[in-house]
Each structure stands twice: as C-alpha cells, then as structure tokens.
Amino acid sequence: MDKGTKGKRARTVPVIEEIRELVKRRIALADNDLDGRLFKGPRGGRITTAVLRDATAWDDIVAKLGYEQLRRHDLRHTGLTWMADAGVPIHHLREIAGHGSISTTQRYLHPDKRTVIAAGSLLSAHLSVPREPKLQVI
C-alpha cells in the first residue's frame, strides 16, 4: 500500500527546464515498470523521508554548511516562495502544493528583504509613468 499524498489527491506539478532531461530519462527507465515509480528506494519501493535523508547525507551536508536547523520540508517553503517571487499566481501555487486553501499556501511564502525592497521599486516605477487625467462624467 502506498502512502500517497497528505491531501489524498493527485496533482500536477511543474518540471523546470533544469531537470527536464533527468525526468525524461527516469520516465524512459520506468516505462516497463508495473509500479511506475520514477525514483525508488533501495529495495525498489517508495522513497521514505528516512531513505531520502540517508541517500542525500542530509544531516552531514547541512551541518557542514552551518544550517543544522534546516529541515527537508523547508525546501518546499523555499520552492513555493521562489515561484511566488517569479510571479506564479497564488492560486496556482495552492494547486502545486496540494493545499486545500490559499491561507495554507500563504503560510509557506517567506519573502526576503531584497524582494520586499524590490516591491517598493516596482511601485515607484508604476507611479513614475505619465498618465492621462481621468475625466469625470456627470
């Protein structure tokens, strides 16, 4: 029995260009596989969080980088924040994340100081564009 997603729903997620070839190769390898998994655990089953942690040497890597507090789930927050910063609408982010509500998705978004400052620059640029005065119709 497969655990499935937390929300118990299938969802469509984007595949960025940087990993598209890897995914295509994995699909080709999984083509004859009845289980149809793109990535498998060491015994051929689903990849658990423990298997992922061990396979990526997560604990060692984050310790060497000085980010011992970083959890793998934090990467989900980062990915959604980056997509939001890139202009992906929040209702799309909700679908990608599989959240039931936009308020849950909002809790995943953590703009950094640079993007907040950039928002001010965007407003300044918007305000500097000459506009025709609006005529009032009486």
N, C-alpha and C positions, 0 to 999 in steps of 0.2 A: 504494500500500500504506500503510495506516495503522499508526502505531507501536503504538497500543493502550496498555494499562496495563502498568506494570512487572511486576505479578504475572500478566499474561496472562489475567486473569479479569474478567468483567463484575461490577459490584457496584452495590448500591442505596445511595444517599446521601440524607440528609435535605435538604429545601429549607426554610430558615427563612422564617417569615412575612414578614420584611422584604424578601425578594427574590422572593416567590412571584409577584407580578404581572409583574415583569420576565421571569421564566422562562415564564409563560403567554404573554406577547406573543411571545417568541422561538420558542416551540413553534408558535404560530399562523403565524408567518412561515416556519418551516421545514417546515410541513405538506406543501407541494407539492414540496419539495426531495428529490430522489432520494438525495442524500448524507446528509440528515437531521441536519446539524450545527446546534446551537443558536447557536454562535458560530463565525465563520470568520476565517481570516487574510486579509490584504489581497488575495490572489489567489484567494480562495474555498476554499482548502484548510484543513487543520488549523492550529490556532494553536500555533506553536512557542514555546519559552521565550524565544527571542530576539525574536520578534514581540510577545509579551506584555510583555517588558521595555521595548521601544521604545514600544509603544502606551500604556503607563501612565506613561512617563517615570520609570520606577522609580529609576534612578540619581540623577536630579536631585532627586526628592522625598525619598529617604532622606538625601541629602546636606544638603538644606535643613533637615530635621528633626534632623540630627546623629546619624543611625543608619546611617552608611556600611557598617557591618559586617552589617546586616540583609539576609538573603537571602530571596527569594520563598518558598523551601521552609520558612523559619522560620514562615511564616503557617500552614502545615499543622500544625506543632507547637502553635502558639497555638490554632488551631481545636479540635484534639483535647483540649488542656488545658482550654479553656473548656467543652467538652462534658462532660469528666470532672468539673469543678467544679460543673456544673449537675446532676450526678447520673446521667449516662448510664453504664450499666454497662460495664466494660472489655471484655467480650466483644462488645458492640455496637460499641464504638469500633474493635475489631480488624476487624470486618466493614466498617465505614465506610471505614477506612483501606486496606483490602485487604491487611492484613498476614497472613502465614502463621502467626504465633504471637503470643500475648499478650505475651511478653517483648519483642518488637519494639515493640509498641504502648506498653509501659511506658517505653521509652526516649524516646518522644515527649512524655511528660507532665512538665510542669515547674511544680509548684505554687509560687505566690509566697508571701512571708512572711505576707501577710494571710490566705490560705486555710489555711495551717498553724496560725496563731493561732486562726482560727475553728474548726478541728478540736478544739482544746482546749476552746473554749466549748461545743461540741456534747457533748463528754464530760462537762463539768461539769453541763450541763442534764440529761443522762441520769442521772447519779449523784444528782441532787437530787430525782428522782421517788421518792416513798414507795412501797415495795414490801411485799407480804405476805411474812412469813418462809416459807421453804420448809420443808415438813415432811419429815422423813426417814421412809421406810417401812422397817421392819425385817422 
